[in-house]
Amino acid sequence: MRVLKQTSRTFNIPINLLKPTLKKTVASAYLCMRAIDEIEDHEQLSSDTKQQLLRETAKLLKTDFDQEAYLKLVKPYETVLPEVTLRLGDWIEVCPQGITDKVTESTAIMAEGMAKWTEKNWIIHTEEDLDDYTYYVAGLVGVMLSDIWEWYDGTQTDRELAIGYGRGLQAVNMIRNQKEDAERGVQFIPDGWTREDMFTYAKRNLKQADEYIKVIKTRNILLFCRIPLALAKKTLKAMENGKEKMSRNEVEDTVEDIINKK
């Protein structure tokens, strides 16, 4: 939970509201994906190194994860990679039996997709490119969570809507980080698109997120899903009004409102 708090502002709050079994499961699953994400985003690693690490990690995730092989793989970069990445084997180990295979399967697909887009230097030309990239980096989080809900108490959700949920959150992040991304030479906006087009893309996918949560009856899970969605919507609105992001007080008030909602 210490590592989770260090790595995620958005998901740390709702994960901590989950009941013990779900909390442990979602936290370990999230950290598995975050471990991969930190490789893709790393500023000091070369493109070739990122591709190699991501593809080799994907291979390990597709079998009975060999912790020693993974530690050997990352050892040359242990001084620059963050703790969350170096301890991938720990997150897999604490994930409850019965759901581990689904978590490692989604994480492996994510790693392969990230390697592909790293090779492409994250150059997005079309909406199809954008959909493809956001599927790998965020839509798969939604798929994995849907697998976890079903394993936990039989909650059935639509996987396509789950992908839309992830895409919506990712699109909001892309809009928020647009200037920062441009400074490091990365452009996530399709050719010919304006900032307004990205707002439209984000809103369309967040509507899918609204549909996704409608069928969820377990309050524990519903609370978890509502919080990132509400924060994404309010962040989008704040940016449309010329702000960079929500204030800390606005975040706290939003979370409190959702928790107290019947």
Secondary structure, 3 states (H helix, E strand, C coil): CHHHHHHCCCCHHHHHCCCHHHHHHHHHHHHHHHHHHHHHHCCCCCHHHHHHHHHHHHHHHCCCCCHHHHHHHHHHHCCCCCHHHHCHHHHHHHCCCCCHHHHHHHHHHHHHHHHHHHHCCCCCCCHHHHHHHHHHHHHHHHHHHHHHHHHHHCCCCCHHHHHHHHHHHHHHHHHHCHHHHHHCCCCCCCCCCCHHHHHHHHHHHHHHHHHHHHCCCCHHHHHHHHHHHHHHHHHHHHHHCCCCCCCHHHHHHHHHHHHHCC
